[in-house]
Amino acid sequence: MVPIIAEGDALGAVLFLSKEQKMGEVEGKLAQTAAGFLGKQMES
């Protein structure tokens, strides 16, 4: 789970769920990238 931050406020979170396999480093980086993108979109 990675929080979506815009102007210092938490607006939500990006969360990946999987029944089949454990999440790895790639999935964590993808969640961080998605949260950063969404946070920047909320600021504008």
HTML snippet that shows the backbone in 3Dmol.js (N, CA, C, O; Angstrom):
<script src="https://3Dmol.org/build/3Dmol-min.js"></script>
<div id="view" style="width:600px;height:400px;position:relative"></div>
<script>
const pdb = `
ATOM      1  N   MET A   1       0.846  -1.170   0.000  1.00  0.00           N
ATOM      2  CA  MET A   1       0.000   0.000   0.000  1.00  0.00           C
ATOM      3  C   MET A   1       0.890   1.232   0.000  1.00  0.00           C
ATOM      4  O   MET A   1       1.835   1.331   0.783  1.00  0.00           O
ATOM      5  N   VAL A   2       0.578   2.169  -0.886  1.00  0.00           N
ATOM      6  CA  VAL A   2       1.339   3.414  -0.991  1.00  0.00           C
ATOM      7  C   VAL A   2       0.343   4.567  -0.958  1.00  0.00           C
ATOM      8  O   VAL A   2      -0.600   4.582  -1.749  1.00  0.00           O
ATOM      9  N   PRO A   3       0.533   5.542  -0.052  1.00  0.00           N
ATOM     10  CA  PRO A   3      -0.409   6.662   0.019  1.00  0.00           C
ATOM     11  C   PRO A   3      -0.263   7.612  -1.168  1.00  0.00           C
ATOM     12  O   PRO A   3       0.832   7.788  -1.703  1.00  0.00           O
ATOM     13  N   ILE A   4      -1.375   8.221  -1.570  1.00  0.00           N
ATOM     14  CA  ILE A   4      -1.383   9.272  -2.588  1.00  0.00           C
ATOM     15  C   ILE A   4      -1.336  10.596  -1.832  1.00  0.00           C
ATOM     16  O   ILE A   4      -2.258  10.928  -1.086  1.00  0.00           O
ATOM     17  N   ILE A   5      -0.255  11.348  -2.030  1.00  0.00           N
ATOM     18  CA  ILE A   5      -0.042  12.606  -1.313  1.00  0.00           C
ATOM     19  C   ILE A   5      -0.126  13.763  -2.298  1.00  0.00           C
ATOM     20  O   ILE A   5       0.542  13.754  -3.332  1.00  0.00           O
ATOM     21  N   ALA A   6      -0.960  14.773  -1.974  1.00  0.00           N
ATOM     22  CA  ALA A   6      -1.051  15.984  -2.782  1.00  0.00           C
ATOM     23  C   ALA A   6      -1.054  17.175  -1.837  1.00  0.00           C
ATOM     24  O   ALA A   6      -1.910  17.277  -0.958  1.00  0.00           O
ATOM     25  N   GLU A   7      -0.100  18.067  -2.020  1.00  0.00           N
ATOM     26  CA  GLU A   7       0.046  19.265  -1.192  1.00  0.00           C
ATOM     27  C   GLU A   7       0.131  18.925   0.291  1.00  0.00           C
ATOM     28  O   GLU A   7      -0.399  19.651   1.132  1.00  0.00           O
ATOM     29  N   GLY A   8       0.787  17.836   0.604  1.00  0.00           N
ATOM     30  CA  GLY A   8       1.003  17.433   1.988  1.00  0.00           C
ATOM     31  C   GLY A   8      -0.139  16.673   2.637  1.00  0.00           C
ATOM     32  O   GLY A   8      -0.038  16.281   3.799  1.00  0.00           O
ATOM     33  N   ASP A   9      -1.221  16.459   1.909  1.00  0.00           N
ATOM     34  CA  ASP A   9      -2.375  15.748   2.446  1.00  0.00           C
ATOM     35  C   ASP A   9      -2.510  14.373   1.801  1.00  0.00           C
ATOM     36  O   ASP A   9      -2.299  14.226   0.597  1.00  0.00           O
ATOM     37  N   ALA A  10      -2.858  13.382   2.588  1.00  0.00           N
ATOM     38  CA  ALA A  10      -3.112  12.046   2.054  1.00  0.00           C
ATOM     39  C   ALA A  10      -4.529  12.011   1.493  1.00  0.00           C
ATOM     40  O   ALA A  10      -5.495  12.272   2.211  1.00  0.00           O
ATOM     41  N   LEU A  11      -4.647  11.688   0.216  1.00  0.00           N
ATOM     42  CA  LEU A  11      -5.945  11.693  -0.451  1.00  0.00           C
ATOM     43  C   LEU A  11      -6.478  10.294  -0.731  1.00  0.00           C
ATOM     44  O   LEU A  11      -7.651  10.138  -1.071  1.00  0.00           O
ATOM     45  N   GLY A  12      -5.649   9.296  -0.594  1.00  0.00           N
ATOM     46  CA  GLY A  12      -6.044   7.924  -0.891  1.00  0.00           C
ATOM     47  C   GLY A  12      -4.822   7.046  -0.877  1.00  0.00           C
ATOM     48  O   GLY A  12      -3.800   7.396  -0.288  1.00  0.00           O
ATOM     49  N   ALA A  13      -4.924   5.904  -1.526  1.00  0.00           N
ATOM     50  CA  ALA A  13      -3.810   4.969  -1.557  1.00  0.00           C
ATOM     51  C   ALA A  13      -3.895   4.095  -2.800  1.00  0.00           C
ATOM     52  O   ALA A  13      -4.969   3.878  -3.360  1.00  0.00           O
ATOM     53  N   VAL A  14      -2.733   3.599  -3.215  1.00  0.00           N
ATOM     54  CA  VAL A  14      -2.653   2.609  -4.287  1.00  0.00           C
ATOM     55  C   VAL A  14      -2.364   1.276  -3.607  1.00  0.00           C
ATOM     56  O   VAL A  14      -1.432   1.153  -2.813  1.00  0.00           O
ATOM     57  N   LEU A  15      -3.176   0.294  -3.935  1.00  0.00           N
ATOM     58  CA  LEU A  15      -3.072  -1.004  -3.285  1.00  0.00           C
ATOM     59  C   LEU A  15      -3.207  -2.100  -4.328  1.00  0.00           C
ATOM     60  O   LEU A  15      -4.154  -2.092  -5.114  1.00  0.00           O
ATOM     61  N   PHE A  16      -2.280  -3.035  -4.346  1.00  0.00           N
ATOM     62  CA  PHE A  16      -2.348  -4.196  -5.230  1.00  0.00           C
ATOM     63  C   PHE A  16      -2.657  -5.422  -4.388  1.00  0.00           C
ATOM     64  O   PHE A  16      -2.069  -5.619  -3.325  1.00  0.00           O
ATOM     65  N   LEU A  17      -3.575  -6.241  -4.864  1.00  0.00           N
ATOM     66  CA  LEU A  17      -3.937  -7.478  -4.178  1.00  0.00           C
ATOM     67  C   LEU A  17      -3.728  -8.652  -5.121  1.00  0.00           C
ATOM     68  O   LEU A  17      -3.970  -8.547  -6.324  1.00  0.00           O
ATOM     69  N   SER A  18      -3.279  -9.767  -4.570  1.00  0.00           N
ATOM     70  CA  SER A  18      -3.090 -10.970  -5.371  1.00  0.00           C
ATOM     71  C   SER A  18      -3.333 -12.196  -4.501  1.00  0.00           C
ATOM     72  O   SER A  18      -2.832 -12.284  -3.380  1.00  0.00           O
ATOM     73  N   LYS A  19      -4.097 -13.128  -5.021  1.00  0.00           N
ATOM     74  CA  LYS A  19      -4.323 -14.388  -4.311  1.00  0.00           C
ATOM     75  C   LYS A  19      -3.249 -15.407  -4.644  1.00  0.00           C
ATOM     76  O   LYS A  19      -2.978 -16.308  -3.850  1.00  0.00           O
ATOM     77  N   GLU A  20      -2.635 -15.272  -5.817  1.00  0.00           N
ATOM     78  CA  GLU A  20      -1.759 -16.319  -6.322  1.00  0.00           C
ATOM     79  C   GLU A  20      -0.297 -16.201  -5.904  1.00  0.00           C
ATOM     80  O   GLU A  20       0.343 -17.213  -5.618  1.00  0.00           O
ATOM     81  N   GLN A  21       0.233 -15.003  -5.866  1.00  0.00           N
ATOM     82  CA  GLN A  21       1.668 -14.887  -5.579  1.00  0.00           C
ATOM     83  C   GLN A  21       1.955 -13.684  -4.698  1.00  0.00           C
ATOM     84  O   GLN A  21       1.160 -12.747  -4.630  1.00  0.00           O
ATOM     85  N   LYS A  22       3.086 -13.716  -4.034  1.00  0.00           N
ATOM     86  CA  LYS A  22       3.512 -12.617  -3.194  1.00  0.00           C
ATOM     87  C   LYS A  22       4.027 -11.480  -4.075  1.00  0.00           C
ATOM     88  O   LYS A  22       4.673 -11.717  -5.096  1.00  0.00           O
ATOM     89  N   MET A  23       3.738 -10.262  -3.675  1.00  0.00           N
ATOM     90  CA  MET A  23       4.175  -9.097  -4.441  1.00  0.00           C
ATOM     91  C   MET A  23       5.679  -8.880  -4.249  1.00  0.00           C
ATOM     92  O   MET A  23       6.223  -9.095  -3.166  1.00  0.00           O
ATOM     93  N   GLY A  24       6.326  -8.451  -5.320  1.00  0.00           N
ATOM     94  CA  GLY A  24       7.768  -8.246  -5.271  1.00  0.00           C
ATOM     95  C   GLY A  24       8.138  -6.780  -5.356  1.00  0.00           C
ATOM     96  O   GLY A  24       7.289  -5.898  -5.226  1.00  0.00           O
ATOM     97  N   GLU A  25       9.406  -6.537  -5.574  1.00  0.00           N
ATOM     98  CA  GLU A  25       9.938  -5.173  -5.635  1.00  0.00           C
ATOM     99  C   GLU A  25       9.375  -4.402  -6.826  1.00  0.00           C
ATOM    100  O   GLU A  25       9.124  -3.201  -6.726  1.00  0.00           O
ATOM    101  N   VAL A  26       9.178  -5.081  -7.941  1.00  0.00           N
ATOM    102  CA  VAL A  26       8.643  -4.421  -9.143  1.00  0.00           C
ATOM    103  C   VAL A  26       7.242  -3.881  -8.877  1.00  0.00           C
ATOM    104  O   VAL A  26       6.930  -2.754  -9.263  1.00  0.00           O
ATOM    105  N   GLU A  27       6.409  -4.661  -8.232  1.00  0.00           N
ATOM    106  CA  GLU A  27       5.057  -4.223  -7.919  1.00  0.00           C
ATOM    107  C   GLU A  27       5.074  -3.037  -6.956  1.00  0.00           C
ATOM    108  O   GLU A  27       4.258  -2.123  -7.078  1.00  0.00           O
ATOM    109  N   GLY A  28       6.000  -3.053  -6.002  1.00  0.00           N
ATOM    110  CA  GLY A  28       6.132  -1.932  -5.068  1.00  0.00           C
ATOM    111  C   GLY A  28       6.521  -0.647  -5.769  1.00  0.00           C
ATOM    112  O   GLY A  28       5.969   0.416  -5.482  1.00  0.00           O
ATOM    113  N   LYS A  29       7.470  -0.740  -6.688  1.00  0.00           N
ATOM    114  CA  LYS A  29       7.888   0.442  -7.455  1.00  0.00           C
ATOM    115  C   LYS A  29       6.753   0.942  -8.341  1.00  0.00           C
ATOM    116  O   LYS A  29       6.571   2.149  -8.494  1.00  0.00           O
ATOM    117  N   LEU A  30       5.996   0.028  -8.920  1.00  0.00           N
ATOM    118  CA  LEU A  30       4.857   0.413  -9.751  1.00  0.00           C
ATOM    119  C   LEU A  30       3.800   1.147  -8.922  1.00  0.00           C
ATOM    120  O   LEU A  30       3.233   2.136  -9.386  1.00  0.00           O
ATOM    121  N   ALA A  31       3.533   0.681  -7.723  1.00  0.00           N
ATOM    122  CA  ALA A  31       2.574   1.347  -6.845  1.00  0.00           C
ATOM    123  C   ALA A  31       3.071   2.742  -6.468  1.00  0.00           C
ATOM    124  O   ALA A  31       2.278   3.682  -6.423  1.00  0.00           O
ATOM    125  N   GLN A  32       4.367   2.893  -6.196  1.00  0.00           N
ATOM    126  CA  GLN A  32       4.931   4.207  -5.872  1.00  0.00           C
ATOM    127  C   GLN A  32       4.808   5.163  -7.055  1.00  0.00           C
ATOM    128  O   GLN A  32       4.475   6.335  -6.878  1.00  0.00           O
ATOM    129  N   THR A  33       5.073   4.669  -8.246  1.00  0.00           N
ATOM    130  CA  THR A  33       4.974   5.487  -9.450  1.00  0.00           C
ATOM    131  C   THR A  33       3.529   5.929  -9.676  1.00  0.00           C
ATOM    132  O   THR A  33       3.274   7.095  -9.978  1.00  0.00           O
ATOM    133  N   ALA A  34       2.597   5.007  -9.531  1.00  0.00           N
ATOM    134  CA  ALA A  34       1.182   5.335  -9.718  1.00  0.00           C
ATOM    135  C   ALA A  34       0.711   6.354  -8.683  1.00  0.00           C
ATOM    136  O   ALA A  34      -0.019   7.285  -9.022  1.00  0.00           O
ATOM    137  N   ALA A  35       1.116   6.189  -7.442  1.00  0.00           N
ATOM    138  CA  ALA A  35       0.720   7.124  -6.384  1.00  0.00           C
ATOM    139  C   ALA A  35       1.324   8.504  -6.639  1.00  0.00           C
ATOM    140  O   ALA A  35       0.652   9.516  -6.441  1.00  0.00           O
ATOM    141  N   GLY A  36       2.574   8.557  -7.072  1.00  0.00           N
ATOM    142  CA  GLY A  36       3.197   9.841  -7.395  1.00  0.00           C
ATOM    143  C   GLY A  36       2.494  10.543  -8.535  1.00  0.00           C
ATOM    144  O   GLY A  36       2.269  11.752  -8.482  1.00  0.00           O
ATOM    145  N   PHE A  37       2.142   9.786  -9.573  1.00  0.00           N
ATOM    146  CA  PHE A  37       1.432  10.352 -10.721  1.00  0.00           C
ATOM    147  C   PHE A  37       0.068  10.901 -10.293  1.00  0.00           C
ATOM    148  O   PHE A  37      -0.287  12.028 -10.637  1.00  0.00           O
ATOM    149  N   LEU A  38      -0.678  10.113  -9.554  1.00  0.00           N
ATOM    150  CA  LEU A  38      -2.011  10.559  -9.116  1.00  0.00           C
ATOM    151  C   LEU A  38      -1.929  11.766  -8.198  1.00  0.00           C
ATOM    152  O   LEU A  38      -2.774  12.657  -8.276  1.00  0.00           O
ATOM    153  N   GLY A  39      -0.927  11.810  -7.328  1.00  0.00           N
ATOM    154  CA  GLY A  39      -0.742  12.964  -6.452  1.00  0.00           C
ATOM    155  C   GLY A  39      -0.463  14.230  -7.232  1.00  0.00           C
ATOM    156  O   GLY A  39      -1.001  15.288  -6.907  1.00  0.00           O
ATOM    157  N   LYS A  40       0.365  14.142  -8.248  1.00  0.00           N
ATOM    158  CA  LYS A  40       0.667  15.315  -9.084  1.00  0.00           C
ATOM    159  C   LYS A  40      -0.564  15.748  -9.869  1.00  0.00           C
ATOM    160  O   LYS A  40      -0.771  16.946 -10.062  1.00  0.00           O
ATOM    161  N   GLN A  41      -1.380  14.815 -10.324  1.00  0.00           N
ATOM    162  CA  GLN A  41      -2.607  15.171 -11.034  1.00  0.00           C
ATOM    163  C   GLN A  41      -3.598  15.887 -10.121  1.00  0.00           C
ATOM    164  O   GLN A  41      -4.303  16.798 -10.558  1.00  0.00           O
ATOM    165  N   MET A  42      -3.653  15.481  -8.867  1.00  0.00           N
ATOM    166  CA  MET A  42      -4.573  16.122  -7.910  1.00  0.00           C
ATOM    167  C   MET A  42      -4.136  17.547  -7.575  1.00  0.00           C
ATOM    168  O   MET A  42      -4.972  18.394  -7.261  1.00  0.00           O
ATOM    169  N   GLU A  43      -2.823  17.816  -7.642  1.00  0.00           N
ATOM    170  CA  GLU A  43      -2.317  19.147  -7.313  1.00  0.00           C
ATOM    171  C   GLU A  43      -2.647  20.176  -8.390  1.00  0.00           C
ATOM    172  O   GLU A  43      -2.749  21.368  -8.099  1.00  0.00           O
ATOM    173  N   SER A  44      -2.811  19.729  -9.618  1.00  0.00           N
ATOM    174  CA  SER A  44      -3.056  20.696 -10.696  1.00  0.00           C
ATOM    175  C   SER A  44      -4.533  20.908 -10.972  1.00  0.00           C
ATOM    176  O   SER A  44      -4.890  21.692 -11.851  1.00  0.00           O
TER     177      SER A  44
END
`;
const viewer = $3Dmol.createViewer("view");
viewer.addModel(pdb, "pdb");
viewer.setStyle({}, {cartoon: {color: "spectrum"}});
viewer.zoomTo();
viewer.render();
</script>
